[in-house]
Amino acid sequence: MLVEPSSWQGSVVSVRTVIASAPGKVNLHFGVGALDFDGYHDVVSVYQALNLRERVTVSRSKDAAWSIAVAGTIAAEQLELVPTDESNLVVKASLLAAELAALDTPRALDIKISKQIPVAGGMAGGSADAAAAFLAAAEKFGLDLSFDALQFQSRRLGADVPFCMHGGTALGLGRGDRLERLALGAELHFVMISSRTGLSTPKVYAELDRQREQAGVDPHEVASPEHPSALIAALAEGNVEQIAKLIHNDLEPAALALQPELELTLATAEKYGALRAFVSGSGPTVAALVASERAAAELVAKLREANFDSFATSTSPLGAQLESE
């Protein structure tokens, strides 16, 4: 269930600090169609929010200069990969909120990001940061828009940002930013296995296009991705065994070509009890679907003994929301 802010107008611009959070995701289905001449692909995605949340705090800058500070529960070398200049999407998100609020001179903000989601791992950590920053800045700047309108505007920030606003379970069409809510009949449990190096999403798509060309297929002439009707039905029923059989990711072969060592990660997770292990989005994080919370804990223990960096998580119905301090 989405939590809509109680107020978007009035004197909120005087609030010193605003905090918002947004979830990471896993793609239970990711079909990739033709490459458009603008460089994007047509996709059909089944998004699932996880109970891993990025938390963003915004406050007015004391010295009229933008600043970004990053902390969190992920490894220090991962945190160092997060940009702390204007290239970070949280700045673009904040400036979009200022633009929509018709502020002639955007107020500089101090932005603090608390991260739980691996960086460049195919779990939309950066998009979750952007969604949380957009929501917090909208509140900070007194933007008089409904939550649905904010979610629509967030498409300007990137394909995954609208889902990080939306949360829950959803079908993503177009570039993945046109969403239809889906039913989830039971909580699902995952073990996420991190990679020590990230993968560039554009490079993974480029590798997919290269593989298609090598197979004699023009990337611009690929058929539209199939609608995952059987998976959607299994999700609504909460049939975890059937869900495991129907998980699909067109980007997985490209990610494996770029990081062949992921083959071992996938095989090890299934050897130790995962119902299905698969690359999350563009990777390189591997997601392992398991039967229960207990099975997740057992798999994490086995993977850590085998020197794999892993952690347990589960599905969440929540999208972006404001938080108290």
C-alpha positions in Angstrom: 0.0 0.0 0.0 1.3 3.4 -0.9 1.6 6.0 1.8 0.5 9.4 0.5 1.9 12.4 2.2 -0.8 14.2 4.2 0.0 17.6 2.8 1.8 19.1 -0.1 1.1 22.7 0.4 1.1 25.6 2.9 4.2 26.2 5.0 6.1 23.0 4.4 8.9 25.0 2.8 9.8 26.2 6.3 10.4 22.7 7.6 14.1 22.4 8.2 14.5 18.6 7.5 12.5 16.2 5.5 13.1 12.4 5.3 11.8 10.0 2.8 12.6 6.4 1.8 12.0 4.2 -1.2 12.5 0.4 -1.9 14.9 -1.5 -4.1 13.5 -4.1 -6.5 14.0 -7.4 -8.2 12.7 -8.2 -11.7 10.9 -11.5 -11.7 10.5 -11.2 -15.5 12.4 -9.0 -17.8 11.7 -9.2 -21.5 13.7 -7.0 -23.8 12.4 -6.0 -27.3 13.7 -4.0 -30.1 16.4 -1.3 -29.8 14.8 2.1 -30.6 16.8 4.6 -32.7 16.9 6.8 -29.6 19.0 4.2 -27.8 16.3 2.7 -25.6 14.7 -0.7 -25.7 11.1 -1.7 -25.4 10.7 -3.9 -22.3 8.1 -5.9 -20.4 9.0 -6.2 -16.7 7.5 -7.7 -13.6 8.9 -5.6 -10.8 8.8 -6.6 -7.2 9.7 -4.3 -4.3 11.9 -5.6 -1.5 12.1 -4.6 2.1 15.5 -3.0 1.5 15.0 0.7 1.6 17.1 3.7 0.8 16.6 6.6 3.2 17.2 10.2 2.0 17.3 13.3 4.3 17.1 16.8 2.8 17.6 20.0 4.6 18.3 23.6 3.5 22.0 24.2 3.0 23.6 26.6 5.5 26.1 27.9 3.0 23.9 28.0 -0.1 25.9 25.2 -1.8 24.6 21.7 -2.6 26.2 18.8 -0.6 25.7 15.0 -0.6 26.8 12.7 2.2 26.6 8.9 1.9 26.5 6.3 4.6 24.8 2.9 5.1 25.0 -0.8 5.8 26.8 -1.8 2.5 30.5 -2.2 2.3 32.8 0.9 2.4 34.1 0.2 -1.1 30.5 0.2 -2.4 29.7 3.5 -0.6 32.8 5.0 -2.3 31.2 4.4 -5.7 28.2 6.7 -4.9 28.9 10.1 -6.5 28.7 13.1 -4.1 28.5 15.7 -6.8 25.8 16.9 -9.2 26.0 13.7 -11.2 24.1 11.9 -8.5 20.5 11.5 -9.5 19.3 12.9 -6.1 20.3 16.4 -7.3 18.4 16.0 -10.6 15.4 14.8 -8.5 15.6 17.8 -6.2 15.9 20.2 -9.1 12.9 18.6 -10.8 10.9 19.2 -7.6 12.0 22.8 -7.5 11.1 23.2 -11.2 7.6 21.8 -10.6 7.2 24.1 -7.6 8.0 27.0 -9.9 10.9 28.2 -7.8 12.9 30.8 -9.7 16.0 30.0 -7.8 16.2 26.4 -6.5 17.2 26.4 -2.9 20.5 24.5 -2.3 20.1 21.4 -0.2 22.1 19.2 2.1 21.3 15.7 1.1 22.1 12.6 3.2 21.7 9.2 1.7 21.6 6.1 3.9 22.1 3.0 1.6 21.1 -0.6 2.1 21.1 -1.6 -1.6 24.2 -2.7 -3.5 25.6 -0.1 -5.9 25.4 -0.9 -9.7 23.9 -4.2 -8.7 20.7 -4.4 -10.8 18.4 -3.6 -7.8 17.6 0.1 -8.5 19.5 1.5 -5.6 20.2 4.8 -7.4 16.6 5.0 -8.6 15.4 4.4 -5.1 17.6 7.3 -3.9 16.1 9.5 -6.6 12.6 8.5 -5.7 13.1 9.3 -2.0 14.9 12.5 -2.8 12.1 13.6 -5.2 9.5 12.9 -2.6 11.5 14.7 0.2 12.3 17.7 -1.9 8.7 18.0 -3.1 7.7 18.2 0.6 10.5 20.5 1.4 9.6 22.9 -1.5 5.8 22.8 -0.7 4.9 21.2 -4.1 1.2 21.0 -4.5 0.8 17.8 -6.4 -0.8 14.5 -5.6 1.3 11.4 -5.1 0.1 9.9 -8.4 1.1 13.1 -10.2 4.6 13.0 -8.6 4.9 9.4 -9.7 4.1 10.4 -13.2 6.6 13.2 -13.2 9.3 10.9 -11.8 9.5 9.2 -15.2 11.7 12.1 -16.2 14.3 10.8 -13.8 14.8 7.3 -15.2 12.9 4.1 -16.1 13.0 2.5 -12.7 12.2 5.6 -10.6 8.4 5.4 -11.1 8.4 1.8 -9.7 10.5 2.9 -6.7 7.8 5.5 -6.1 5.1 2.8 -6.7 6.4 -0.2 -4.8 4.6 -3.5 -4.4 4.3 -5.7 -7.4 3.8 -4.2 -10.9 4.0 -4.9 -14.6 6.3 -2.4 -16.3 5.8 -1.6 -20.0 7.4 0.7 -22.6 10.7 1.6 -21.0 9.5 0.0 -17.8 8.0 3.3 -16.6 4.3 2.6 -17.5 3.1 0.6 -14.5 0.1 -1.7 -13.8 -0.4 -2.9 -10.3 -0.3 -6.7 -9.8 -1.5 -8.9 -7.1 0.9 -10.9 -4.9 -0.8 -13.8 -3.0 2.0 -14.6 -0.6 5.2 -13.0 0.8 8.2 -14.2 -1.1 11.7 -14.7 0.4 15.0 -14.1 -1.4 18.7 -14.3 -0.7 20.6 -11.6 -2.6 24.2 -12.4 -3.5 26.4 -9.4 -4.1 29.2 -9.1 -6.5 32.5 -7.4 -5.7 32.3 -5.4 -8.9 29.4 -3.7 -10.5 28.0 -3.9 -14.0 27.1 -0.9 -16.2 23.5 -1.2 -17.3 24.2 0.4 -20.8 27.1 -2.1 -21.3 24.8 -5.0 -20.5 22.2 -3.9 -23.0 25.0 -3.3 -25.6 26.2 -6.9 -25.0 22.6 -8.2 -25.5 22.4 -6.3 -28.8 25.8 -7.7 -29.8 24.7 -11.2 -29.0 21.6 -10.8 -31.1 23.6 -9.5 -34.0 26.0 -12.4 -33.7 22.9 -14.7 -33.9 21.8 -12.9 -37.1 19.1 -10.9 -35.5 18.9 -7.1 -36.1 18.4 -5.5 -32.6 16.1 -3.0 -34.2 13.8 -5.7 -35.5 13.3 -7.9 -32.4 9.7 -8.9 -31.8 7.8 -7.3 -28.9 8.5 -9.1 -25.6 5.8 -11.7 -24.6 3.3 -10.9 -21.9 4.2 -12.9 -18.7 0.6 -14.1 -18.1 1.5 -17.4 -16.4 3.9 -15.7 -14.0 1.3 -13.0 -13.1 -1.2 -15.7 -12.4 1.3 -17.6 -10.2 2.1 -14.5 -8.3 -1.5 -13.8 -7.6 -1.9 -17.4 -6.3 1.3 -17.1 -4.2 2.5 -20.4 -5.8 6.2 -20.1 -5.0 7.2 -23.3 -6.9 5.5 -22.2 -10.0 6.9 -18.7 -9.7 10.4 -20.2 -9.5 9.8 -22.0 -12.8 8.5 -18.9 -14.6 11.2 -16.4 -13.6 12.9 -15.0 -16.7 15.5 -12.4 -17.6 16.6 -11.6 -21.2 19.6 -9.7 -19.8 21.0 -12.6 -17.9 23.1 -14.1 -20.8 24.6 -10.7 -21.4 25.5 -10.2 -17.8 27.0 -13.7 -17.7 29.1 -12.9 -20.7 30.5 -9.8 -19.1 31.0 -11.5 -15.7 31.4 -15.3 -16.3 32.0 -15.9 -12.6 28.3 -15.3 -12.0 27.7 -18.8 -13.4 29.3 -20.2 -10.3 27.2 -18.0 -8.1 24.0 -19.2 -9.7 25.0 -22.8 -9.5 26.1 -22.6 -5.9 22.9 -20.9 -4.8 20.8 -23.7 -6.4 23.1 -26.4 -5.1 22.5 -25.1 -1.5 18.8 -25.0 -1.8 17.5 -22.1 -3.8 14.3 -22.9 -5.8 15.7 -20.6 -8.5 18.7 -18.4 -8.8 18.8 -15.6 -11.4 20.6 -12.4 -12.3 18.7 -9.4 -10.9 17.9 -6.9 -13.7 21.2 -6.0 -15.4 23.1 -7.6 -12.6 25.5 -8.4 -11.2 23.6 -9.1 -8.0 22.2 -12.6 -8.1 18.7 -13.2 -6.5 17.9 -16.6 -5.1 14.2 -17.4 -4.5 13.6 -19.7 -1.5 10.6 -21.4 0.1 10.6 -19.6 3.4 12.3 -17.2 5.8 14.0 -20.1 7.5 15.2 -21.4 4.1 16.6 -17.9 3.4 18.6 -17.9 6.7 20.0 -21.4 6.0 21.0 -20.4 2.5 22.8 -17.3 3.7 24.7 -19.3 6.2 25.9 -21.8 3.6 26.8 -19.1 1.1 28.8 -17.2 3.7 30.7 -20.3 4.6 31.5 -20.6 0.9 32.7 -17.0 0.9 29.8 -15.4 -1.0 28.6 -12.0 0.3 24.8 -12.6 0.8 21.8 -11.4 2.8 18.2 -12.3 3.1 15.3 -10.1 2.2 11.6 -10.4 1.3 8.9 -8.7 -0.7 7.3 -5.5 0.4 4.1 -3.7 -0.6 5.5 -0.2 0.1 6.7 2.4 -2.3 8.2 5.7 -1.5 7.0 7.4 1.7 7.8 10.2 4.1 9.5 9.2 7.3 9.7 10.7 10.8 13.1 11.5 12.2 
